[in-house]
Structure formats: structure tokens, C-alpha cells
Amino acid sequence: MNVSLPENYVWPHKHLIGLEDLSADDIRFVMQTASGFASMSTRSVKKVPALRGKVVVNLFFESSTRTKSSFYLAASRLSADTLDFTSTGSSVSKGETVRDTAMNIEAMGVDIIVCRHMESGVPRMLSQAVDCSVVNAGDGQHEHPTQALLDIYTMGTELGRSDFDFSGLNVGIAGDIAHSRVARSLLIGLKKLGANVLLIGPPTIVPRTFEAMGCEVHHDFDAILERLDVANMLRVQFERITSQAFPSVREYSALYGLSPERLAIMKKNVLIMHPGPINRGLEVASEVADGPNSVILKQVTNGLAVRMAVLFLVHGAQYLDAN
């Protein structure tokens, strides 16, 4: 992987709260580190001792089987001891604050807390309350940094941009942008790497205010199909469909779903992405999701390498800070 970094570059972050805190060099260093872990899935022994003797806790106040499983396996492959914590039946459900819960968990000798919460800002608050590292696994409508990083890694490797210079690259993100932490993180990261980002969806959930972040806003998907190098189709969150801001399922699929007919208009080598799980026939047709342009399963594979890289790097920064 041909990633160009300053000669004296050192990873500076004890925590990963959002891509808004990272520079372009930081993002490229995560990509370079992930590349070193990417081949592990093909080995007979799928472990390295990088975090042997360390403890990683998945502190999830919001369910997410895929993200939690990916972090659990990433920590295990780094030889860390892992612990899963859910709020159901816990001290939190009995009235304890999130901060007190995290501090009590840290008192058990924890080195890294991976936190997912339905409220924006909780991981950052925890990073200011504990001495161990904190990694944001998704907070409210704020950010989901590791999902964005794995998407960026997938784009770079699949499009032959091993330097992760995305200048001239047109990346479309379609869906409920207003409520999507995935879209926010990805937009921030892509802009730092030089990409042109096109946000696509109905005006009620893709408002023009996003243009202030340096991206394009489009309400007509068909008008920009031929421009896209990447189409990242966000999951429709059914809990939002009942709101007046969201069109009907039939209308959304007709106007913004990625059908075989729309794919035929796009560039021959366009990448089709989705953070999962897919609502087949709604955001993406099955023929497209399972077709040769789809890199959806590669995103899952790459997510493991990227999360290994993040856990490895934040603990390294913590160690350097302590010495």
C-alpha cells in the first residue's frame, strides 16, 4: 500500500471519537495499519499478540449485532481479553449513570472501552471521564467513525487508490442523510481526502443546509447516475418511515432505490456499497446487491482489519502518553 506520510509522523490520538478529530494523514495512517492486518483472515492462525494481556470492553447501550461482533472479533484477533456489556438488566437500567458505569468498568483494569449510545456526545464525555482509551462505535446522530473508515478503506483498495488521494472521485451517499451518523462521518472523511461528495434523497431528509459542509445536494437520483464512481446506499430506518418527513416505501424505492435499470446507466466499474443490513428491494435490488459491482461483503471483511487497526493505534497512543 503506497500511503505517503510525513517522515516524522506519529499517531497522536488516545481516543477515536469522530473523523472530525482526524487529519488526512491520520486517516491514511489508519488505512496503512489496516492493510497490515488485512491478510490475517486468510491465515491458518488468525491472531497476533499485539494486545495480549489487555482488556477491551464493548459498552453498547444500543443494539448492533454487526458492529459489536466486528469489534469483538477484532479485539480477539489482537489477543486481547474481551467483555461484552449491555444496558438491559445492568446497573444502568437500575438508575446508575453512564459515566459511573464506565468508571466502574475501568476500575476492573480495562484498557479500551468501545462505546455505542443512542445519544450524541456520550463517547466524548466518557473519554473525558476515564483514563483508558475510548472508541466511538456510533453515537446518536453524531458519528460512526469506524464505519466511515472501513468504507474509505474499501474505496481505496477497490478503485486502485492505494495512496488514498480521492481527488476527482465522485462519491454518492443516498438515503436519510439528516439522521445518519454514517453519512456524517463518511462526508467528513471523504472531504479531507479530496473527494467530491454528492448527497442524494428527498428534500425532507437531505436538506440544502448540507451544502455548507462542502458537498453537493441532489434530490433527483437519475440526474447524477452517470457521474458516480461510488454509490453508498444507506439503510432505511423503518422507525422513521412513520414520520411525515419520510416518503412512502413505494415512493422511496421508485425514486431512490438502486435498481438494475439505474445500474445500467452508471459507469461500468461503479462501486455499490451499503453499511448493512440491507432492506432488499428498497435501497438496493437483490440483483445489484449480489452483482459484480457490489462490494458490500468486502466492506464487512475490511471492517475487521480497520477495527483491529483502530484498537491497536489508540492503545499505542495511550502507552506512549503514559511513558
URJONOR-V779707 format. One record per residue. N is the residue number from 1. RES is the residue in three letters. PSI is psi in whole degrees, -180 to 180 (999 if undefined). Layout:
N|RES|PSI  N|RES|PSI
This chain:
1|MET|126  2|ASN|76  3|VAL|123  4|SER|121  5|LEU|154  6|PRO|146  7|GLU|-35  8|ASN|20  9|TYR|135  10|VAL|132  11|TRP|123  12|PRO|1  13|HIS|123  14|LYS|-26  15|HIS|160  16|LEU|101  17|ILE|-38  18|GLY|160  19|LEU|-15  20|GLU|-22  21|ASP|-10  22|LEU|146  23|SER|171  24|ALA|-38  25|ASP|-39  26|ASP|-46  27|ILE|-44  28|ARG|-33  29|PHE|-37  30|VAL|-42  31|MET|-43  32|GLN|-43  33|THR|-42  34|ALA|-36  35|SER|-35  36|GLY|-25  37|PHE|-11  38|ALA|-31  39|SER|-5  40|MET|-31  41|SER|-18  42|THR|-5  43|ARG|158  44|SER|-35  45|VAL|111  46|LYS|47  47|LYS|149  48|VAL|154  49|PRO|23  50|ALA|-36  51|LEU|30  52|ARG|133  53|GLY|-4  54|LYS|161  55|VAL|127  56|VAL|128  57|VAL|129  58|ASN|105  59|LEU|89  60|PHE|115  61|PHE|0  62|GLU|135  63|SER|141  64|SER|93  65|THR|-43  66|ARG|-50  67|THR|-45  68|LYS|-45  69|SER|-39  70|SER|-45  71|PHE|-40  72|TYR|-47  73|LEU|-37  74|ALA|-46  75|ALA|-41  76|SER|-40  77|ARG|-18  78|LEU|6  79|SER|20  80|ALA|154  81|ASP|139  82|THR|148  83|LEU|132  84|ASP|135  85|PHE|128  86|THR|151  87|SER|-24  88|THR|123  89|GLY|6  90|SER|-178  91|SER|-25  92|VAL|-42  93|SER|-14  94|LYS|4  95|GLY|-6  96|GLU|144  97|THR|158  98|VAL|-40  99|ARG|-46  100|ASP|-39  101|THR|-47  102|ALA|-41  103|MET|-35  104|ASN|-38  105|ILE|-42  106|GLU|-34  107|ALA|-16  108|MET|1  109|GLY|31  110|VAL|142  111|ASP|-34  112|ILE|132  113|ILE|123  114|VAL|115  115|CYS|132  116|ARG|131  117|HIS|149  118|MET|-11  119|GLU|135  120|SER|139  121|GLY|-10  122|VAL|-46  123|PRO|-39  124|ARG|-41  125|MET|-42  126|LEU|-37  127|SER|-23  128|GLN|-9  129|ALA|-21  130|VAL|163  131|ASP|-20  132|CYS|173  133|SER|149  134|VAL|131  135|VAL|127  136|ASN|119  137|ALA|19  138|GLY|119  139|ASP|116  140|GLY|-129  141|GLN|21  142|HIS|-82  143|GLU|160  144|HIS|76  145|PRO|-39  146|THR|-29  147|GLN|-43  148|ALA|-41  149|LEU|-40  150|LEU|-33  151|ASP|-43  152|ILE|-43  153|TYR|-43  154|THR|-44  155|MET|-47  156|GLY|-44  157|THR|-38  158|GLU|-29  159|LEU|4  160|GLY|22  161|ARG|68  162|SER|-15  163|ASP|-7  164|PHE|35  165|ASP|107  166|PHE|21  167|SER|131  168|GLY|-3  169|LEU|130  170|ASN|112  171|VAL|120  172|GLY|135  173|ILE|117  174|ALA|134  175|GLY|-154  176|ASP|76  177|ILE|-37  178|ALA|-31  179|HIS|7  180|SER|116  181|ARG|-29  182|VAL|-48  183|ALA|-41  184|ARG|-49  185|SER|-44  186|LEU|-41  187|LEU|-46  188|ILE|-48  189|GLY|-44  190|LEU|-40  191|LYS|-37  192|LYS|-26  193|LEU|4  194|GLY|5  195|ALA|157  196|ASN|119  197|VAL|130  198|LEU|118  199|LEU|134  200|ILE|132  201|GLY|-179  202|PRO|151  203|PRO|-30  204|THR|-25  205|ILE|0  206|VAL|74  207|PRO|158  208|ARG|-14  209|THR|-22  210|PHE|-18  211|GLU|-24  212|ALA|-17  213|MET|7  214|GLY|21  215|CYS|173  216|GLU|147  217|VAL|127  218|HIS|133  219|HIS|-6  220|ASP|100  221|PHE|-44  222|ASP|-28  223|ALA|-20  224|ILE|9  225|LEU|-44  226|GLU|-16  227|ARG|-22  228|LEU|135  229|ASP|-26  230|VAL|137  231|ALA|110  232|ASN|111  233|MET|110  234|LEU|150  235|ARG|135  236|VAL|123  237|GLN|109  238|PHE|-23  239|GLU|-16  240|ARG|-12  241|ILE|-27  242|THR|-14  243|SER|156  244|GLN|-16  245|ALA|-21  246|PHE|134  247|PRO|176  248|SER|160  249|VAL|-44  250|ARG|-43  251|GLU|-43  252|TYR|-47  253|SER|-41  254|ALA|-37  255|LEU|-30  256|TYR|-1  257|GLY|145  258|LEU|98  259|SER|166  260|PRO|-34  261|GLU|-42  262|ARG|-40  263|LEU|-36  264|ALA|-24  265|ILE|-23  266|MET|172  267|LYS|148  268|LYS|-36  269|ASN|23  270|VAL|141  271|LEU|132  272|ILE|123  273|MET|159  274|HIS|133  275|PRO|-14  276|GLY|158  277|PRO|151  278|ILE|137  279|ASN|92  280|ARG|134  281|GLY|-8  282|LEU|-71  283|GLU|-41  284|VAL|134  285|ALA|149  286|SER|-39  287|GLU|-33  288|VAL|-44  289|ALA|-32  290|ASP|5  291|GLY|178  292|PRO|-21  293|ASN|-14  294|SER|133  295|VAL|28  296|ILE|-44  297|LEU|-31  298|LYS|-31  299|GLN|-41  300|VAL|-46  301|THR|-46  302|ASN|-29  303|GLY|-34  304|LEU|-47  305|ALA|-41  306|VAL|-41  307|ARG|-32  308|MET|-44  309|ALA|-44  310|VAL|-47  311|LEU|-42  312|PHE|-44  313|LEU|-45  314|VAL|-36  315|HIS|-37  316|GLY|-41  317|ALA|-38  318|GLN|-43  319|TYR|-45  320|LEU|-39  321|ASP|-34  322|ALA|-15  323|ASN|999
